[in-house]
Amino acid sequence: MSLMRSVLLGCGSYLPEKALTNDDLSKIVETSDEWIVQRTGICERHVAAEGEVTSALALNAARAALANAGVEADTIDLIVMATSTLDNTFPASAVTVQEGLGITTGAAFDVQAVCSGFIFAMTTADAYLRTGLAKRALVIGAETFSRIIDWTDRSTCVLFGDGAGAVVLEAQEMPGDVKSDRGVLSCHLRSDGCHKEKLYVDGGPSSTQTTGHLRMEGREVFKHAVGMVIDVIRDAFEETGTTPEDLDWFVPHQANRQIIDALAKKLGIAPEKCLITVDRQAIPRPPPFRWRSTSRSRTDASRRTISSCSRRWAAASLGARCCCAGSAPHSDSFVSDLISGCLSAKRGGEAQTTCGHCVVQSPRACRCDNGLRRGCVSAVDPHSRNAYRVASRKFRR
């Protein structure tokens, strides 16, 4: 029996120009590059410029996703934006993006689920598309966490960065076979309010009438992330008939390198299947593909990918062989580009790819050995998989 699936047409991301290195942070708080890298795996993070609001980051990512998908903005009839750092208490930042794209029809609203926000937003859009309430959706994850960081607290200020990611989803009829269908195959969401004190912001309109700062119990978050995210990933495995051996990529929420390694080990996922961006982006709260910036654009339909995150935790399966879990739109926003850029697929007779190395680091000149020299802009390369592996190795050094 045929089913309606939410198929990913394209994805895009945006990082602020300013990169804040560990050495830069050592001049602000008592820390060092060695201390940060050893505990988190982070080398630098990007920080929004003065006056650069969350919707501005989101708008850039949205335009990149639309260009990558090859569709016009006026064909979008739903915008779901995951963010915890709104421009204003209201209206939703999604409507600012809607205005910036010149869209005057359809619906636009925000979703607030912090680390798992992008997955929650994608799941919401998937529900609209599968039930016919929308035909083509723009899902965005964007954050300016630098605005709510306590820059005197070295336990948190080293972890977070700013950024945005977006994907374009379209409702398409599929045969109904999870082994071959493209699009979102399954979604698994979890929340547990009793863990609120482990990671929160100590302010808000109805409580303190202030923005507040991010507070975190690092060790507790680590235990929660490793112990409780695994259940949704396993649920996604079970529902789609996927095993760790079937995966080509594991795209986890980029919270901490130790968390990523622990998740992969417990799930039996080989280290070389893990996509890592945390060292250059820290935790920009929006999507890589956290994933849960699980994105499938221009990816090989025979590939499978899974992603994960902490706090509210979630999982989803994408595309023919793509499964994701967890999320931060930051994440995970950029992973979507990693996947679209690292794996080749045919469009119009040509193999399309984006340099994964550039997407991970910043929109600057490409330094990959295979000769992609267009920064983060799409380029044609018949050896895109090899190109990604070269970029990935250079990035992990």
Secondary structure, DSSP 8 states (H G I E B T S, - for coil): --EEEEEEEEEEEE--SEEEEHHHHTTTSS--HHHHHHHH---EEEE--TT--HHHHHHHHHHHHHHHHT--GGG--EEEEE-SS-SSSSS-HHHHHHHHTT--SSEEEEE--GGGHHHHHHHHHHHHHHTTS-SEEEEEEEEEGGGS--TT-HHHHTTEEEEEEEEEEEEEEE-S-TTT--SEEEEEEE--GGGGGGEEES-BTTTTSB---EEE-HHHHHHHHHHHHHHHHHHHHHHHT--GGG-SEE----S-HHHHHHHHHHHT--GGGB---HHHH-EESS-----SS---SS--TT--EE---SSSEEEEEETTTEEEES--SSTTHHHHHHHHHHS--EETTEEEE--HHHHHH-SS----TT---STTS-EE-TTHHHHHHHHHHHHH-
